[in-house]
Amino acid sequence: MLTPVLFGTSGLDSQASAAPLESWVSLVGIVLLTPIFQPEQNPHIREIVSSKWMSQLYVHLIRLIYSGAALLALIGLFVLYMKFNDCKVTLPLMFGTVASAVFLGSLGMLSSAATNNTAAAYMIPASFYAMNLVGGVRLGSFDLFSMMDGQYDQKIWLLASSAVMVSVSLVLSAAHSDRVG
């Protein structure tokens, strides 16, 4: 919501449009994907949930799907907002923003599943984001801000590693719920 205030979001070319998308809009992934395992981190809720017939994996997949849909909708709405303000936003810019957001969110998901602590899990993607602010170019394929330099190949790496992290976090969470349940 503050992005239009912090950045001028009218009449931007495609490279300039990448700045607000990569710098601020991609943070929505941390907010939407990191807390997917949070309810079961409370022992009382975990106890009740483990007594149900439905597998926790299905519940987590449903949360992942609606969080992913919300992520796509929010990014899509902001891209439309920029488009209506005469910015040269393209489909690759939107794809790159989604890739960065999903990467940050999946990093938080994996941290949450590994530590069983959502509050601590927010610090991992936030730290990675800070590392990118300081020296993202040195991170190579994991540079979150590559579109500002006109490079899009890194986004494929981010999306591929996100798929791996989401899969591992779902397996970790399922293993944890099987151990407890």
N, C-alpha and C positions, 0 to 999 in steps of 0.2 A: 504493500500500500504506500510505503514511503518512497519507493523507487522513483516515481515521477517527480517527487520533490527534490530528491538528492541528485538525480540525473535529469538533464533536459531530454525529454522523450518526444521531440517533434522534429521532423525533417532530417533524421539521421540516415547516413548511408549504411550499408550492410556491416562494415567493420565497426563503425561507431555504435550500431545497434547491438552488437555483441557485448559491449561493456555492461549495460544494465542487466542484460539477460544472464550473462555468466557471473557477474559480481554479486547480484542480489537475488534475482528470481530463482536461481538454482538452489538457494538455501532452503527453499520450501521442501526439498527432499529430506532434509534432516528432520524437519518438524513432522512430516507425514509418515515416514517409514521407520524411524528409530523406535517409536513406542509400540510397535505391533505386538511384542511379547510382554508388555508391561502388566496387563491385568493378572496374568498367571504368576507374576513375581511376588504377589502377596500370598503367603502360605495358606490363608483361609480360603481365598478364591481358588487357588491351585487344588486344594483338597476337594472342594465341591466340584470343580470342573473335571478332575480325574475320575470322579465317580459316574460321570455321564457316559453314554454309549458312543457318542460321536468322538472320533479321534481329534486330538488337538491340532494335528496337521491340517485338517479341513478348516478349522476355525481360523488358523493362522493364514491359510491360503485365501480365505474369504476377506480377512482384514487386509491382506496384501493387495488383493484385487481392487477393493474399494479405495484404498489409499493411493494405489497407482492411478486409478481413474480420477481421483481428486487432484492428484499431481498434474496429470495431463490437462485437466480442465482449467486449473489455475494458470498454468503456463500458456495454454492456448488462449485464454482470455486476455492475458497480458500482451501476447503477441498481436492479437486483434486490436487491442488498445493502441499499441504502437503503430500498427498498420493504418488505423484511422487518423493517427497524428502524422501521416506522411513519412513514416520511417520505412526504410528498405529492408524489412524483415522477410526472410526467405524460409523455406521449409528446412534447409540444412541448419539454419540458425535455431529454429525451434527444436529440431532433432538433437543438436548439440547441447542445448539447454536442458532438455529432458535427460540426456545421457549424464550430464554433470549432476543434476538433481538426484537421479537414481543412484549414481555412484556414491554420492555423499550419504544418501539415505541407507543404502545397503551396507555401507561401512558402519553406520550407526546400528543397523539391525544385527550385523555380525558381532559387534561389540556387546550389544544387549544380550544376545543369545549366549555368548561366551562368558560374560561376567555375571549374568542374571541380575543386572543392575542398570536400569534405564537411565538414571541420572548420570552415572559415570559414562554410559555409552554415548551421551551427547558430546562429551569432551573429545572423543576420538575424531569424528568428522570435523568438529570445530577446529581442532589442532591441525588436521590435514589442510583445511581451508586456509588457516593462517600460514602454514608452510608454503602454500601456493601463492599467497600474497607477497611473501618475502622473496621467494625464488622459484616460482613454478616452472620456469624454463628448464631448470636443472632436474626436474622430475620426469622429463622426457615424455613418454607416452601417457603419463598420469598428470599432465598439466591441465588444470581445470580451466585456465583462461587462454587456451590456444586459439579460439576463434577471433579474439581481439587482434591476433597477429595474422589472421587469414588462413589458419591451418585447422583442418577438420579431422585429420586421420586419428588424432588422439581420442576423439569421441567414440570411435569404434572400440578402442582398447578399454575405455571407461565402461562402456556398455557391456562388453564381454566379461570383464572382471566383476561387474555388478551381478551378472547372472550367476557367476560362480559363488560370490559372497552370499547372495540370497539363498541359493541352494544349500550351502554349508550351514547358514544360520537356521534354516528350516530343519535340517537334519540334527543340528545341535539341540534345538528346542524340542524336537520330538524325542530325542534320546533323553533329555532332561525330564520331560514329562513322563516317559516310560519308567525312569528310575524312581521318580517320586510317586507316580500313580501305581 
